Amino acid sequence: MTSALITIAIIAWLMQIALGWWQLQRFNRAFDRLCQLGNVGVGRSGGRFKPRVVLALAFDPQQRVCGSMLMRGLTIFAQPKQLKQLHGMHQKELCPDVIFPENQACQTALMLAITSKS
């Protein structure tokens, strides 16, 4: 009985590693596509038991959003999604509390992405 539980725990741990690697690969591909578009700003909101949010924005030379990526979730199944409603907006027009009125984590990530662009 004990060896069966240990085996199940080891299999679950290995699955966690494999699926975490898969998620990281999806994120890296999406982030590489953004980096090809222009200067990229990345913001992250944290929380141990709350859904984490990673938001990245690509800005063109006129400081307009030309690409975006949002990953939100608690599990390894979170996928990068585009925020098409932000495309074309100027950096100064981005107001986190207007864009994400109900989601504090997304507001924090957007604010950090705006201020951290390279």
C-alpha positions in Angstrom: 0.0 0.0 0.0 2.8 2.4 0.9 4.8 1.7 -2.2 1.6 2.3 -4.3 1.2 5.8 -2.7 4.9 6.6 -3.2 4.6 5.5 -6.9 1.5 7.7 -7.4 3.2 10.7 -5.8 6.3 10.2 -8.0 4.1 10.0 -11.1 2.2 13.1 -10.1 5.4 15.0 -9.5 6.8 14.0 -12.9 3.6 15.0 -14.6 3.8 18.4 -12.8 7.4 18.9 -14.1 6.4 17.8 -17.7 3.3 20.0 -17.9 5.1 23.0 -16.3 7.8 22.7 -19.0 5.1 22.6 -21.6 3.5 25.8 -20.3 6.8 27.5 -20.1 7.5 26.6 -23.8 4.1 28.1 -24.8 4.9 31.3 -22.9 8.3 31.6 -24.4 7.0 31.2 -27.9 4.4 33.9 -27.4 6.9 36.2 -25.7 9.4 35.8 -28.5 6.7 36.8 -31.0 6.0 39.9 -28.9 9.7 40.8 -28.7 9.9 40.8 -32.5 7.2 43.5 -32.7 8.9 46.2 -30.6 9.8 47.3 -27.1 8.1 45.0 -24.6 6.9 45.7 -21.1 6.1 42.9 -18.7 3.9 43.0 -15.6 3.1 40.3 -13.1 0.8 40.1 -10.2 1.4 37.6 -7.6 -0.3 35.6 -5.0 0.2 32.2 -3.5 -3.4 31.2 -3.5 -4.8 33.6 -6.0 -4.7 33.3 -9.8 -1.4 34.8 -11.0 -1.4 37.2 -14.0 1.4 37.8 -16.4 0.8 40.6 -18.9 3.2 41.7 -21.7 2.7 44.5 -24.1 4.7 45.3 -27.2 5.0 49.0 -28.2 5.9 50.4 -31.6 8.1 53.5 -32.1 5.1 55.8 -31.7 4.4 54.2 -28.2 1.2 52.4 -29.5 0.4 48.8 -28.4 1.2 46.6 -31.4 1.0 43.2 -29.5 -0.1 41.8 -26.2 -0.2 38.7 -24.2 -2.1 37.8 -21.0 -1.6 34.6 -19.0 -3.9 34.1 -16.0 -4.6 31.2 -13.8 -3.7 28.9 -11.0 -2.8 25.8 -13.0 -0.4 24.8 -15.7 -3.2 24.9 -18.2 -3.2 28.7 -18.3 -2.5 29.8 -21.9 -1.3 33.1 -23.3 -4.1 35.1 -24.9 -4.0 38.3 -26.9 -5.8 41.5 -25.6 -6.9 42.8 -29.0 -8.9 45.6 -27.4 -5.5 47.2 -26.4 -3.9 47.1 -29.9 -3.5 50.5 -31.4 -3.9 52.4 -28.0 -1.2 54.9 -27.1 0.8 54.1 -23.9 -0.7 57.2 -22.2 -4.3 56.0 -23.0 -3.8 52.8 -21.0 -5.7 53.1 -17.8 -5.6 49.8 -15.8 -8.7 50.6 -13.6 -10.8 51.4 -16.8 -9.5 48.4 -18.8 -9.9 45.9 -16.0 -12.5 47.4 -13.6 -13.2 44.2 -11.8 -9.8 42.5 -11.6 -7.1 43.9 -9.3 -4.5 41.4 -10.4 -4.8 42.4 -14.0 -4.7 46.1 -13.1 -1.4 45.5 -11.2 0.1 43.5 -14.1 -1.0 46.2 -16.6 0.5 49.0 -14.6 3.8 47.2 -14.2 3.8 46.3 -18.0 3.3 50.0 -18.9 6.1 51.3 -16.5 8.6 48.5 -17.2 8.8 48.7 -21.0 12.3 48.6 -22.2 
